[in-house]
């Protein structure tokens, strides 16, 4: 329960506060005209027009005695503020019930806010990952390596992030004293006004949305039929055709513009040669690789996915052992002869998102589907 | 602001609690019209209105006859409100005591309020940043999988506002080694500093927990792929044969790894050394391994205008991953190599000797026994390994999973990357 006297006191205080907090408002236009009057007179008139109390920062009180002579009337509020800033280096602002007059530079310094953003998510490089060539067996050649070293070409946005921010967000303001934008160890440190921070957050969100644009690549193979004759089909058509094909032979993901691949296969060691060393037949081993490599570099465009496709398959590897026998028909050594089937194609296609491009190799079709995930290009 | 105070007051009294009575400074009202008045004159006027002594600090006293005040109220205000405006725009600090009013410059007030503060940076995880934890030495490498877990080391506090030069020197030393930070700071600066350190710690230790399910599928069986929902991913994993689940749990931005492998050795070939067969052994590591770094979307770590926070609304996670899956195909191909037997029959060697006069002859014979070296047979295994090493970077919205598929001798190999429940 609340006592009547306490409630009454509360309501009185509430009424008093409501009466006194009527915030000042800027009029549409103001009168800045003065005939040899001190600047303070003009500013007091401005405060009255705003129904505001007036307070002047101690650093600029001296300037209030400056004599003003002009005939500027009916000036829009924002232009009036600009006039004070350029003519007298004064910042005029309404804060609650106050018209506050400060030094332009001090006001800017006071409005600076520092914030740190964790931008490690944007730091990862979308390095290209080209597929390994499928090693073809060359008898007598040095031992093959199953997966050659990948050559990465990392390109990270973070090194250019400060420049990007300076270019995109209030470019002229970054020369002002006190503003900073640096990136170090995954942290973006920005000191600027609040509206710039809002813009920075918006930019980071936009960059993330762009980095979230990815392309899913899937690949099937099937005997030549009529369904692949069209060369390229759209998403709806392909969805209907793919229903009977089961799981794709390859499914992987890449960032917009990135090169990535899917490779799986079997490495078989074969004895491809025999050296005679001190009367002993010494085997020379070599790894042969079979399997499928699909290498795609894809760009999401307004017309679909522009995909450069490199497809290679080595299959039907047959290792036939051949024996070396002594005079008594005893096996003293064995080497393998190798037979393979190899197919491949390199091509560039414009594929509608979710649609598929058909690649005919011999009596088989390969269907490569590219699906844009995330914000599509507009 | 005052409105909020009033509402809080009403709410408090409604709840039956006792509100703090307004101080005498709230009961006195005045309507100042100080047009270029000297600070000394203003303080005299306030003293007269307040009816109690206004104590001026040395700094204020020195400004009394030079500092000009312009403050024109449009209506009567409480003394507290006027003092607040005077403090803010004249750089003063007013303390309202029961029997007096103390007026200092802001610098004097801050100087008086600064006190020694000790902060152990180690309490906030400084020097304990999650380390990169790559997997097996043969683990897949990838340019995206580089992380030292650092987050703004150095830059975070380097530009921290409110610290004096001496404190900055201490800060540098603390960051270089001991982690014990000693500085002179106001309670507000200390609170902001601790807030910043805590926010960095929270961002750094944001947990990341991911599950990688690998298995095989019959080729004709349909399976969703690419970016799918968690429900689709769970459906897909249920149908997998030879299923292996690897989990990676770590911190935001940390490289973590998991593996299940069966390392083994195979005699794959031999050299010929000194006419003998010298076997050579190679190791292989069939099984499944994964290294990944999961990084939450860019978020605000701290700001000096609002309480530090982590942007929890952001739901993007960037995952750099490298998987390695290797199966040994059985049975291994075996080849035999034979070193033929060596027969060295009984043999003699010697010479015929003559006496000095040439009449006597002698024969000396050395016998070498017959030797039979048995043939040597060396059986070598020729490894046959199927492998798949998908790598990449994927940006997932929370609730999404990634399904990768490749050919496998039994049909299809499937890897599902999803957040661990």
Interface residues (C-beta under 8 A of the other chain):
Chain A: X1 X2 X6 X7 X10 X13 X14 X17 X18 X20 X21 X40 X44 X47 X48 X51 X52 X53 X54 X55 X56 X57 X58 X61 X62 X64 X65 X97 X98 X100 X101 X102 X113 X114 X115 X116 X117 X118 X119 X120 X121 X122 X124 X125 X126 X127 X129 X146 X147 X150 X152 X154 X180 X182 X184 X185 X186 X187 X188 X189 X191 X194 X197 X201 X204 X205 X207 X208 X211 X212 X214 X216 X218 X243 X246 X247 X248 X249 X250 X251 X252 X253 X254 X255 X260 X262 X263 X264 X265 X266 X267 X268 X269 X270 X271 X277 X278 X279 X280 X281 X282 X283 X285 X291 X292 X319 X321 X326 X330 X331 X332 X333 X334 X371 X373 X374
Chain B: X2 X3 X6 X7 X9 X10 X13 X14 X16 X35 X36 X67 X68 X69 X70 X71 X72 X73 X74 X75 X77 X85 X89 X90 X91 X141 X142 X143 X144 X150 X151 X152 X153 X154 X155 X156 X159 X161 X196 X200 X203 X217 X219 X220 X221 X222 X223 X225 X226 X227 X252 X253 X268 X269 X270 X271 X272 X274 X275 X277 X293 X295 X296 X297 X298 X299 X300 X301 X302 X303 X304 X305 X314 X316 X318 X320 X329 X333 X335 X336 X337 X338 X339 X340 X380 X382 X383 X384 X385 X386 X387 X388 X389 X390 X391 X392 X393 X394 X395 X397 X402 X403 X404 X405 X406 X407 X408 X409 X411 X412 X413 X414
